[in-house]
Amino acid sequence: MATILEVTNLRKCFNLHILNDKKIEALIDVNFSMEEGEIVGLTGKSGSGKSTLMKTIYRTYLASSGEMNYLSKTFGKINLVEADEHQILQLRRKEITYCSQFLKVIPRVTAIDVVADTIVKKESDRPLAREISTDLIKTLGLPPELWDAFPSTFSGGEQQRINIARAIIAKPRFLLVDEPTASLDTKTKDIVIELILGLKKNGTSVLLITHDEYTLQRLSDKTIHLQHGQILEQVFA
């Protein structure tokens, strides 16, 4: 398998201007790599840098220094630290998907259409996209009476199902997912795990944050443990 991501000497520093330009070193000299089709789990206490690392890779945050070389099908090898905004938007549209803990959607868009829009951005066939979306949210256990309801009114667990459905239906080359099984019952947790393993089987690389030991053990090929913005250890399954 080829290396899909190689992170070298990555550093992220936040400058807090409202606190007399206080600096917080969120990531310090982070080094690791990921292979195609590999699932890597990020662990560590709150504030250890897990979400910052994930958002820096996705380019929600700009790295302060270092390199993140990603093997893209669109651009070939590309350093995500230096890539321009057009390239990043292209990668997000075609290859890289980020699934956060929290659902952010346009109000008054139904659950089916929220999930279907992920496909519609790539394909123009909305009826087919809605059909595929319906099958997926059904698999994830969302009650039929909610399919045409608005996700902004859903419970945490119901919103999590929509979040996961949007990420999985995209069939990304590289998936960043934060707490994929939080707020889910045991049955749905196992369904999500199997769906992510299905993506892995088709070559998707997955970087996931989870505090759930069961999810970590079932999914991760390698675990990276962060502490105070630094990698404390890397453990292979």
C-alpha positions as CSV (number, residue, x, y, z in Angstrom):
1,M,0.0,0.0,0.0
2,A,1.2,3.5,-0.8
3,T,1.5,6.2,1.9
4,I,-1.5,8.5,1.5
5,L,-0.4,11.0,4.2
6,E,2.9,11.9,5.7
7,V,3.0,14.5,8.5
8,T,6.4,15.9,9.3
9,N,7.4,18.4,12.1
10,L,3.8,19.7,12.2
11,R,3.3,22.7,14.5
12,K,0.2,24.7,15.3
13,C,0.4,27.8,17.5
14,F,-2.7,29.9,18.4
15,N,-2.1,33.6,19.1
16,L,-4.8,34.9,21.5
17,H,-4.9,38.6,20.6
18,I,-7.6,39.3,23.3
19,L,-5.2,38.0,25.9
20,N,-2.2,40.2,25.1
21,D,-1.1,38.0,22.2
22,K,-0.7,35.0,24.5
23,K,0.5,32.0,22.5
24,I,-0.7,28.4,22.9
25,E,1.3,25.6,21.3
26,A,-1.5,23.2,20.3
27,L,0.7,20.9,18.2
28,I,4.4,20.4,18.7
29,D,6.7,18.6,16.2
30,V,4.0,16.0,15.2
31,N,5.3,13.2,12.9
32,F,3.3,10.2,11.6
33,S,2.2,8.6,8.4
34,M,-0.9,6.8,7.1
35,E,-1.2,4.1,4.4
36,E,-4.0,3.7,1.9
37,G,-6.8,1.8,3.4
38,E,-5.4,2.2,7.0
39,I,-7.5,3.3,9.9
40,V,-5.7,5.3,12.6
41,G,-7.2,6.2,15.9
42,L,-6.3,9.4,17.8
43,T,-6.6,9.2,21.5
44,G,-5.7,11.5,24.4
45,K,-7.4,13.6,27.1
46,S,-9.4,16.6,26.3
47,G,-7.1,19.4,25.2
48,S,-4.3,17.0,24.1
49,G,-4.6,18.3,20.4
50,K,-6.7,15.6,18.7
51,S,-9.3,17.9,17.2
52,T,-6.6,20.5,16.4
53,L,-4.6,17.9,14.5
54,M,-7.7,16.8,12.5
55,K,-8.8,20.3,11.7
56,T,-5.2,21.2,10.7
57,I,-5.1,18.3,8.2
58,Y,-8.5,19.4,6.8
59,R,-7.2,22.9,6.7
60,T,-9.9,24.4,8.9
61,Y,-6.8,25.6,10.8
62,L,-3.6,26.8,9.0
63,A,-0.5,25.0,10.3
64,S,2.2,27.3,11.8
65,S,5.0,25.2,10.3
66,G,5.8,21.7,9.0
67,E,4.6,19.6,6.1
68,M,1.5,17.4,5.4
69,N,2.2,15.6,2.2
70,Y,-1.0,14.0,0.8
71,L,-1.1,11.6,-2.1
72,S,-4.0,13.0,-4.1
73,K,-5.6,11.4,-7.2
74,T,-6.4,14.9,-8.4
75,F,-3.0,16.7,-7.9
76,G,-0.6,13.9,-7.1
77,K,1.6,14.5,-4.1
78,I,0.6,17.8,-2.5
79,N,1.7,19.5,0.7
80,L,-1.6,20.5,2.5
81,V,0.3,23.2,4.5
82,E,1.2,25.1,1.3
83,A,-1.8,24.2,-1.0
84,D,-3.9,27.1,-2.2
85,E,-7.6,27.5,-1.3
86,H,-8.7,26.3,-4.7
87,Q,-6.8,23.0,-4.3
88,I,-8.1,22.5,-0.8
89,L,-11.7,23.0,-2.0
90,Q,-11.2,20.6,-4.8
91,L,-9.8,18.0,-2.4
92,R,-12.8,18.4,-0.1
93,R,-15.2,18.1,-2.9
94,K,-13.6,15.0,-4.5
95,E,-11.4,13.2,-2.0
96,I,-11.4,14.3,1.7
97,T,-14.4,14.3,4.0
98,Y,-14.5,15.6,7.5
99,C,-17.2,14.4,9.9
100,S,-17.4,16.4,13.1
101,Q,-19.2,15.6,16.3
102,F,-21.8,18.3,15.6
103,L,-24.3,18.5,12.8
104,K,-24.4,21.7,10.9
105,V,-27.1,21.9,8.2
106,I,-29.2,24.5,6.4
107,P,-32.5,24.9,8.3
108,R,-35.7,23.4,6.8
109,V,-33.9,20.8,4.7
110,T,-35.1,17.3,5.2
111,A,-32.9,14.5,6.6
112,I,-33.0,12.6,3.3
113,D,-32.0,15.8,1.3
114,V,-29.2,16.7,3.8
115,V,-27.6,13.3,3.1
116,A,-28.5,13.3,-0.6
117,D,-26.8,16.6,-1.2
118,T,-23.5,15.0,-0.6
119,I,-24.0,12.9,-3.7
120,V,-25.7,15.6,-5.7
121,K,-22.6,17.7,-5.5
122,K,-20.8,15.0,-7.5
123,E,-23.8,13.7,-9.5
124,S,-26.8,15.6,-10.8
125,D,-29.3,12.7,-10.3
126,R,-31.2,13.9,-7.2
127,P,-33.9,11.2,-7.3
128,L,-31.3,8.5,-7.3
129,A,-29.3,10.3,-4.6
130,R,-32.5,10.5,-2.4
131,E,-33.1,6.7,-2.9
132,I,-29.5,5.9,-1.9
133,S,-29.8,8.2,1.1
134,T,-33.1,6.7,2.2
135,D,-31.5,3.2,2.2
136,L,-28.6,4.4,4.2
137,I,-30.5,6.3,7.0
138,K,-32.8,3.3,7.2
139,T,-29.8,1.0,7.7
140,L,-28.6,3.4,10.5
141,G,-31.9,3.0,12.2
142,L,-33.4,6.5,11.7
143,P,-37.2,6.1,12.1
144,P,-39.3,6.6,8.9
145,E,-41.2,9.4,10.4
146,L,-38.0,11.4,10.6
147,W,-36.8,10.9,7.0
148,D,-38.7,14.0,5.8
149,A,-38.3,16.0,9.0
150,F,-35.7,18.6,9.7
151,P,-32.5,17.4,11.5
152,S,-32.2,20.6,13.5
153,T,-35.1,19.2,15.6
154,F,-33.4,15.8,16.1
155,S,-31.9,14.3,19.3
156,G,-28.1,14.0,19.6
157,G,-28.1,10.4,18.6
158,E,-30.4,11.0,15.6
159,Q,-28.2,13.9,14.4
160,Q,-25.2,11.7,14.7
161,R,-26.8,9.2,12.3
162,I,-27.2,12.0,9.8
163,N,-23.6,13.1,10.2
164,I,-22.3,9.6,9.7
165,A,-24.6,9.0,6.7
166,R,-23.3,12.1,5.0
167,A,-19.7,11.0,5.5
168,I,-20.1,7.4,4.5
169,I,-22.3,8.1,1.4
170,A,-19.5,10.3,0.0
171,K,-17.2,7.3,-0.2
172,P,-14.2,9.5,0.3
173,R,-10.6,8.6,-0.4
174,F,-9.6,10.0,3.0
175,L,-12.1,10.3,5.9
176,L,-11.5,12.4,9.0
177,V,-14.2,11.5,11.6
178,D,-14.6,12.8,15.2
179,E,-16.4,10.5,17.7
180,P,-18.3,8.5,15.1
181,T,-20.1,6.3,17.6
182,A,-20.8,8.9,20.3
183,S,-24.5,9.1,21.4
184,L,-25.3,5.8,19.6
185,D,-26.9,2.7,21.1
186,T,-24.9,-0.6,20.8
187,K,-26.7,-1.9,17.8
188,T,-26.3,1.3,15.8
189,K,-22.6,1.6,16.9
190,D,-21.9,-1.8,15.4
191,I,-23.7,-0.8,12.2
192,V,-21.5,2.3,11.9
193,I,-18.3,0.3,12.6
194,E,-19.2,-2.1,9.8
195,L,-20.0,0.7,7.4
196,I,-16.6,2.3,8.1
197,L,-14.9,-1.1,7.7
198,G,-16.7,-1.3,4.4
199,L,-15.1,2.0,3.3
200,K,-11.7,0.7,4.4
201,K,-12.2,-2.5,2.3
202,N,-12.7,-0.2,-0.7
203,G,-9.5,1.6,0.0
204,T,-10.6,4.6,2.1
205,S,-8.0,5.8,4.7
206,V,-9.6,6.8,8.0
207,L,-8.3,9.1,10.8
208,L,-10.7,8.9,13.8
209,I,-11.0,10.4,17.2
210,T,-12.8,8.3,19.8
211,H,-12.9,7.8,23.5
212,D,-14.8,4.5,23.1
213,E,-12.4,1.6,23.6
214,Y,-14.7,-0.8,21.8
215,T,-14.9,1.3,18.7
216,L,-11.1,1.9,18.8
217,Q,-10.3,-1.9,19.1
218,R,-12.7,-2.9,16.3
219,L,-11.5,-0.2,13.8
220,S,-8.0,0.9,14.4
221,D,-4.9,-0.6,12.7
222,K,-2.8,1.9,14.6
223,T,-3.4,4.2,17.5
224,I,-1.7,7.5,18.0
225,H,-1.8,8.9,21.6
226,L,-1.5,12.6,22.0
227,Q,-0.5,14.5,25.2
228,H,0.0,18.3,25.4
229,G,0.1,18.6,21.6
230,Q,2.8,15.9,21.1
231,I,2.7,12.3,20.1
232,L,3.3,10.3,23.2
233,E,3.3,6.9,21.5
234,Q,2.1,5.0,18.4
235,V,0.7,1.5,18.9
236,F,0.0,-1.0,16.1
237,A,-3.0,-3.3,16.5
